[in-house]
Amino acid sequence: MTASPVPAVTPMHILFADKIDTGRLGRLEASGHHCIVKPELTAEELAEHIEGVEVLVVRSTEVKRKVFKAADRLAMVLRAGAGTDTVDCDGAAKFGVYVCNVPGRNAVAVAELTMGLLLAIDRQIPDATSDLHEGRWNKAQYMGASGLKGRRMAVVGMGAIGIEVARRAVAFGIEVSALYRSDRSNALLAEMKRHEIEVVPDWDSLLAGADIVSLHLPANPETCGLVDAEFLAKMPDGAILLNTSRGEIVDEGALLRALDERGMRAGLDVFQGEPSGAEPNWRSPLASHPSVTGTHHIGASTRQATEDIADGVVEVLEAFSTGEVLNCVNRAERPLGRSTIVVRHRDQVGVLAGILMALRASGINVLQMRNEILAGPKHHAAVATIRVSRQPPRKVLDELREMEAIYGLRLIKSC
């Protein structure tokens, strides 16, 4: 059997606008890539340093539309993490730039902090530590913890982080539930079934009996402000809200009222308007509330997670240098177009060009295309699946069928 050819690596100019492990840089540079490391760049300065850059790697630095306007060679923005809400994905799409991420690599770290916040709230660990530091032995004050076994947790957002939180919660004897979604993978459904995670049909069912609600959602127009007064009203008095995702998901005014009036408590790693860097004088009414146990948006910031993310960044970059795009978030995954043309053809130079020229002559735009080579002897055949903007007229279809290198053509009309 003939071995498959190894894809050639195309050297790239890569700008790292956040810190990267020097060992990973060596691996990339050994493959011929030119790595530029400027972690000090701000969002406003990025556009001034983007000329000649083919791949931009960021973690917390915002990538605005002006970066894409100023770029001359930029082909991909890679977020060293899961969320891509700090990247103008629409702007990237307008200028033909892929936006990719490194999902799942920090899931365990965030899940560990989530459970840490929950334990800290239940056992009042921050207050107890503060008292010990001040020389106060108030043992009686800290003997009234509820305990976690048998409590009920609603996980909102059963993605990579949500399922890691659920696994750990179940290990503590917590009963976990999640909202029904029709688009979950079979693997995730099997994992949820394995851990006996209850799936409920609506928000009322999810929140009404939840002693703990843990949020694991991206920030987007659908989720921003999701946890508002109406959402919180569905939760029981005294419930615990955990948020280690994005501050924008929570209406902070509504949460403050729930903390003051209903005995609720919160474990928060994220806040609205939080500083992007060190800010010794930053204050927030929510962060300073006595019923809040908080951290400084550090959910993914463990040494293990940082190393895993760095490995993921290198994997995406190495794949991209050979022509493969991994973890792209702004590529249309749903089928586009009004019709699909499936063409069986001889695999030779010029066949696809002839098909595309015939479509172009009739003003038909190709929206998505896949060409697959079939295994076999010399003179392989291939199948091209082409989704187009409108149904081609019979004359065009007949013209395609008459091409010498085409074995057959099928038109599929979209609903």
C-alpha positions in Angstrom: 0.0 0.0 0.0 1.3 3.4 -1.0 1.8 5.8 2.0 -0.2 9.0 2.0 1.9 12.0 1.2 2.7 14.2 4.2 1.3 17.7 3.8 4.0 20.3 3.3 4.3 23.0 6.0 4.0 26.6 4.7 6.0 29.0 7.0 3.8 31.7 8.5 4.3 35.0 10.3 2.5 34.6 13.6 1.9 37.5 16.1 1.3 36.5 19.7 -0.4 39.3 21.5 -0.4 37.4 24.7 2.3 35.4 26.5 3.3 32.0 25.1 5.5 29.3 26.5 9.0 29.6 25.0 9.2 25.8 24.5 6.2 26.0 22.2 7.8 28.8 20.3 10.8 26.7 19.7 8.7 24.0 18.2 7.0 26.4 15.8 10.2 28.1 14.8 11.8 24.7 14.2 9.2 24.2 11.5 10.1 27.5 9.8 7.5 29.8 11.3 8.4 33.4 12.2 7.0 34.1 15.7 6.5 37.6 17.0 5.7 37.9 20.7 4.3 41.2 21.9 2.1 40.5 24.9 2.2 44.1 25.9 0.1 45.2 22.9 -3.3 46.7 23.8 -6.5 46.4 21.7 -5.9 49.9 20.4 -2.3 49.1 19.3 -3.0 45.8 17.5 -3.9 47.4 14.2 -0.5 49.2 14.1 1.4 45.9 14.3 -0.7 43.7 12.0 1.0 44.4 8.7 2.6 41.2 7.3 1.0 39.0 9.9 -0.8 35.9 8.7 -2.0 34.5 12.1 -2.9 36.6 15.2 -3.0 34.7 18.5 -4.8 36.4 21.4 -6.1 35.4 24.8 -7.7 38.4 26.6 -6.8 41.1 24.1 -9.8 42.4 22.2 -9.6 42.2 18.4 -11.6 45.0 16.8 -12.7 45.6 13.2 -10.0 48.1 12.6 -7.5 45.2 12.9 -9.0 43.5 9.9 -9.1 46.7 7.9 -5.4 47.4 8.6 -4.3 43.8 7.8 -2.8 42.9 4.5 -2.1 39.2 4.9 -4.2 38.2 8.0 -5.8 34.8 7.4 -6.7 33.6 10.9 -7.3 34.9 14.4 -6.8 32.2 17.0 -8.2 32.7 20.5 -6.1 30.8 23.1 -9.2 29.7 25.0 -12.8 28.7 24.3 -14.8 32.0 24.1 -14.5 34.2 21.1 -16.7 37.1 22.3 -13.6 39.4 22.4 -13.1 39.0 18.6 -15.2 40.9 16.1 -16.3 37.7 14.3 -18.5 39.6 11.8 -15.6 41.9 10.9 -13.4 38.8 10.4 -15.9 37.2 8.1 -16.3 40.4 6.1 -12.5 40.4 5.4 -12.3 36.6 4.8 -10.5 35.8 8.1 -11.0 32.6 10.0 -11.7 32.9 13.7 -10.7 29.8 15.6 -10.4 28.8 19.2 -9.0 26.1 21.5 -12.1 24.6 23.2 -12.2 22.3 26.2 -8.6 22.8 27.3 -9.5 24.9 30.3 -12.7 23.1 31.2 -11.3 21.2 34.2 -9.7 24.4 35.6 -13.0 26.3 35.4 -14.9 23.4 36.9 -12.5 23.1 39.8 -12.9 26.8 40.6 -16.7 26.5 40.3 -16.7 23.7 42.9 -14.2 25.7 45.0 -16.6 28.7 45.1 -19.5 26.4 46.1 -17.5 24.9 49.0 -16.3 28.3 50.1 -19.8 29.6 50.2 -21.3 26.6 52.1 -18.5 26.4 54.6 -17.9 30.2 54.8 -14.2 29.6 54.2 -13.2 33.2 53.3 -14.8 34.6 56.5 -13.3 31.9 58.6 -9.9 32.5 57.2 -10.2 36.2 57.8 -11.2 35.6 61.4 -8.2 33.3 62.0 -5.9 35.9 60.4 -7.3 38.5 62.8 -6.9 36.2 65.8 -10.6 35.4 66.3 -11.7 31.9 67.2 -15.4 32.1 66.3 -16.0 28.3 65.9 -19.7 28.5 66.7 -20.3 30.9 63.8 -19.0 28.4 61.2 -20.7 25.3 62.4 -24.0 25.8 60.5 -23.1 24.7 57.0 -25.9 23.0 55.0 -23.6 20.5 53.3 -23.7 19.5 49.7 -24.9 15.9 49.6 -28.4 15.6 48.4 -28.6 19.2 47.2 -29.9 20.0 43.7 -27.8 21.8 41.1 -29.0 23.2 37.8 -26.2 23.5 35.2 -27.0 26.1 32.6 -24.8 25.4 29.6 -23.9 21.7 29.3 -20.8 22.2 27.2 -17.2 21.1 27.9 -17.1 23.1 31.2 -20.7 22.3 32.2 -20.2 18.6 32.0 -17.0 18.8 34.0 -18.8 20.7 36.7 -21.6 18.1 36.6 -19.1 15.2 37.0 -17.6 16.8 40.1 -21.0 17.8 41.6 -22.3 14.2 41.2 -19.1 13.0 43.0 -20.2 15.2 46.0 -23.6 13.6 46.0 -25.4 16.5 44.4 -28.3 15.8 42.1 -27.7 17.6 38.7 -30.3 18.7 36.2 -30.0 20.5 32.8 -32.3 22.0 30.2 -33.4 19.9 27.2 -31.6 20.8 24.0 -32.1 19.0 20.7 -28.6 19.6 19.3 -26.6 17.7 21.9 -24.1 15.1 20.6 -24.7 11.4 21.2 -21.5 11.4 23.2 -22.7 14.1 25.5 -26.1 12.5 26.0 -24.4 9.2 26.9 -22.2 11.1 29.4 -25.2 12.8 30.9 -27.1 9.5 31.2 -24.0 7.9 32.8 -24.0 10.5 35.6 -27.8 10.4 35.9 -28.2 14.0 35.0 -31.9 14.8 34.8 -33.1 16.6 31.7 -36.1 18.9 32.1 -38.2 20.6 29.5 -38.3 24.3 30.5 -36.8 27.0 32.7 -39.5 26.7 35.4 -38.7 23.0 35.9 -35.0 23.6 35.9 -34.9 26.5 38.4 -37.8 25.9 40.8 -36.1 23.1 42.7 -32.5 24.2 42.3 -30.5 24.9 45.5 -27.6 25.8 43.3 -27.5 27.2 39.7 -24.2 27.2 37.9 -23.8 29.2 34.7 -21.5 28.1 31.9 -22.5 30.1 28.8 -20.8 32.3 26.2 -21.6 36.0 26.1 -23.8 36.7 23.0 -27.0 38.6 22.2 -29.1 35.5 23.4 -27.4 35.1 26.8 -26.5 38.7 27.9 -28.8 39.6 30.7 -30.3 36.1 30.8 -30.1 36.0 34.6 -32.5 38.8 35.3 -35.2 39.5 37.9 -37.6 37.0 36.2 -34.9 34.3 36.1 -33.9 34.8 39.8 -37.6 34.8 40.8 -37.9 31.2 39.6 -35.1 30.1 42.0 -35.8 29.3 45.7 -35.0 31.7 48.5 -31.6 31.1 49.9 -30.3 29.5 46.6 -26.7 29.8 45.5 -25.8 31.3 42.1 -22.4 30.4 40.6 -21.0 32.3 37.6 -17.6 31.4 36.1 -18.5 32.2 32.5 -19.2 35.9 31.7 -20.3 38.8 33.8 -22.6 40.1 31.1 -24.9 37.1 31.5 -26.1 38.4 34.9 -28.2 41.5 35.6 -26.2 42.7 38.5 -28.9 45.0 39.9 -31.4 42.1 40.0 -28.9 39.9 41.7 -28.1 42.5 44.3 -31.8 42.8 45.2 -32.1 39.0 45.4 -29.0 38.9 47.7 -30.5 41.6 50.0 -34.2 40.5 50.0 -34.2 36.7 49.6 -31.1 35.4 51.4 -29.5 34.2 48.2 -25.7 33.9 47.9 -23.4 34.0 44.9 -20.0 32.7 43.9 -18.6 34.8 41.1 -15.4 34.8 39.1 -16.7 37.4 36.6 -18.2 40.8 36.8 -19.5 43.5 34.5 -17.0 46.2 33.8 -14.2 44.2 35.3 -10.6 45.6 34.5 -8.6 43.8 31.8 -5.4 44.1 33.9 -4.3 45.2 37.4 -6.5 47.9 38.8 -5.9 48.3 42.6 -8.8 50.7 43.1 -11.5 48.9 41.2 -14.7 48.5 43.1 -18.1 46.9 42.3 -21.2 46.9 44.5 -21.7 43.2 43.6 -18.1 42.2 44.2 -18.1 43.8 47.6 -21.5 42.5 48.7 -21.2 40.4 51.9 -23.2 37.6 50.4 -20.7 37.2 47.5 -17.7 35.0 47.4 -15.5 36.1 44.5 -12.4 35.7 42.5 -10.7 37.8 39.9 -11.7 36.1 36.6 -9.1 33.4 37.1 -11.2 30.3 36.2 -8.9 29.2 33.4 -5.7 30.4 35.1 -4.0 27.3 36.3 -0.6 26.1 35.2 -2.2 22.9 33.9 -4.8 24.8 31.8 -2.2 27.2 30.5 0.0 24.4 29.3 -2.9 22.5 27.7 -4.1 25.6 25.9 -0.6 26.3 24.6 -0.5 22.8 23.2 -3.9 23.3 21.6 -2.7 26.6 20.1 0.3 24.8 18.5 -1.9 22.0 17.2 -4.2 24.6 15.4 -1.3 26.5 14.0 0.5 23.4 12.7 -2.7 22.2 11.1 -3.3 25.6 9.5 0.2 25.6 8.0 -0.7 22.5 6.1 -4.1 23.8 4.9 -6.4 22.4 7.6 -8.6 24.7 9.6 -9.5 23.4 13.1 -12.1 24.8 15.5 -13.4 27.5 13.2 -16.3 29.4 14.8 -17.2 31.7 12.0 -17.5 29.2 9.2 -21.1 28.4 8.1 -21.8 24.9 9.3 -25.4 24.8 8.2 -26.2 24.1 4.5 -26.5 27.2 2.5 -28.1 27.8 -0.9 -31.4 27.0 -2.7 -30.1 23.9 -4.5 -27.3 21.3 -4.5 -25.6 19.9 -7.5 -23.9 16.5 -7.0 -21.4 15.8 -9.8 -19.6 12.5 -10.3 -16.5 13.3 -12.4 -13.1 12.2 -13.5 -10.3 13.5 -11.2 -8.3 15.5 -13.6 -7.1 19.1 -14.1 -9.8 21.6 -15.3 -12.9 19.6 -14.6 -14.0 21.6 -11.6 -12.9 24.9 -13.3 -15.2 24.0 -16.2 -18.2 23.4 -13.8 -17.6 26.7 -12.0 -17.2 28.6 -15.2 -20.6 27.3 -16.5 -22.3 28.3 -13.3 -20.6 31.7 -13.3 -21.8 32.4 -16.9 -25.4 31.9 -15.7 -24.9 34.3 -12.7 -25.1 31.4 -10.2 -23.0 31.8 -7.0 -21.3 28.9 -5.4 -21.9 29.1 -1.6 -20.4 25.9 -0.4 -18.4 23.1 -2.1 -16.8 19.8 -1.2 -14.9 17.6 -3.6 -14.0 14.1 -2.5 -11.7 11.7 -4.3 -12.8 8.0 -4.4 -10.2 5.4 -3.6 -9.4 3.1 -6.6 -6.9 2.5 -9.4 -5.2 5.0 -11.6 -7.5 7.8 -13.0 -9.5 8.2 -9.7 -13.0 9.4 -9.8 -14.4 12.2 -7.6 -17.7 13.5 -6.3 -18.3 17.2 -6.1 -21.1 18.5 -3.9 -21.9 22.1 -4.8 -24.5 24.3 -3.0 -25.6 27.2 -5.2 -27.5 30.4 -4.7 -30.4 29.3 -7.0 -31.5 26.4 -9.1 -29.6 26.2 -12.4 -31.7 26.3 -15.6 -32.0 23.1 -17.5 -29.7 24.5 -20.2 -26.8 24.7 -17.7 -27.5 21.3 -16.3 -27.5 19.8 -19.8 -24.2 21.6 -20.6 -22.6 20.1 -17.5 -23.9 16.6 -18.3 -22.4 16.8 -21.7 -18.9 17.5 -20.5 -16.6 14.6 -21.3 -15.1 14.1 -17.8 -18.5 14.1 -16.1 -20.0 10.7 -15.3 -23.3 11.9 -13.9 -25.1 14.8 -12.3 -27.9 15.0 -9.8 -29.8 18.1 -8.7 -31.2 18.3 -5.2 -33.7 21.1 -4.5 -33.7 22.6 -1.0 -37.0 23.0 0.9 
